[in-house]
Amino acid sequence: MLIAGMKMGQKQAAKAGELKQQGAAEAQQKAADAQAASPGMNDATIAQLQKLADLKNSGVLSDEEFTAAKKKLLGL
């Protein structure tokens, strides 16, 4: 019984890791999209967007927090 529980925990941990990687890739893509959409954007704004993406990738920011911060930064 204990072994079955451990295997289930490993599967859940693997799935969580996959979801985290997917979220990280989405955050990086959003930052890249924002940069591409605003070619006149200054370097400081781009750097701040990258910092936000990094925070989201590391799990510090949720999807909602990332989106809200990005919109505020871009004045949307």
C-alpha positions in Angstrom: 0.0 0.0 0.0 2.8 2.4 0.9 4.6 1.7 -2.4 1.5 2.4 -4.4 1.1 5.7 -2.5 4.7 6.6 -3.3 4.3 5.9 -7.0 1.1 8.1 -7.0 3.1 10.9 -5.3 5.9 10.6 -7.9 3.4 10.8 -10.7 1.8 13.8 -9.2 5.2 15.5 -8.7 6.1 14.7 -12.3 2.8 16.2 -13.6 3.4 19.3 -11.4 6.8 19.7 -12.9 5.4 19.5 -16.4 2.8 22.1 -15.6 5.4 24.4 -14.1 7.6 24.1 -17.2 4.6 24.8 -19.4 3.7 27.9 -17.4 7.3 29.1 -17.6 7.3 28.7 -21.4 4.0 30.6 -21.6 5.4 33.4 -19.5 8.5 33.7 -21.7 6.3 33.7 -24.8 4.1 36.4 -23.4 7.1 38.6 -22.6 8.4 38.0 -26.1 5.0 38.8 -27.7 4.9 42.0 -25.7 8.3 43.0 -26.9 7.5 42.2 -30.5 4.2 44.1 -30.4 5.9 47.2 -29.2 9.1 47.6 -31.1 9.5 51.1 -29.8 9.5 49.9 -26.2 12.5 51.0 -24.2 15.1 48.7 -22.8 14.0 49.4 -19.2 10.5 48.2 -19.9 11.8 45.1 -21.7 14.0 44.3 -18.7 11.1 44.7 -16.3 9.0 42.4 -18.5 11.7 39.8 -18.4 12.0 40.2 -14.6 8.2 39.6 -14.3 8.5 36.5 -16.6 11.4 35.2 -14.5 9.3 35.7 -11.3 6.4 33.8 -12.8 8.7 31.0 -14.0 10.2 30.6 -10.5 6.7 30.4 -9.1 6.8 33.7 -7.2 4.0 35.2 -9.3 0.8 33.5 -10.2 -0.7 33.7 -13.7 -3.1 36.4 -12.5 -0.3 38.4 -10.7 1.9 38.2 -13.8 -0.9 39.4 -16.1 -1.8 42.3 -13.8 1.8 43.4 -13.4 2.4 43.2 -17.1 -0.7 45.3 -17.9 0.3 47.9 -15.3 3.8 48.1 -16.7 2.5 48.4 -20.3 -0.2 50.9 -19.3 -3.1 48.7 -20.5 
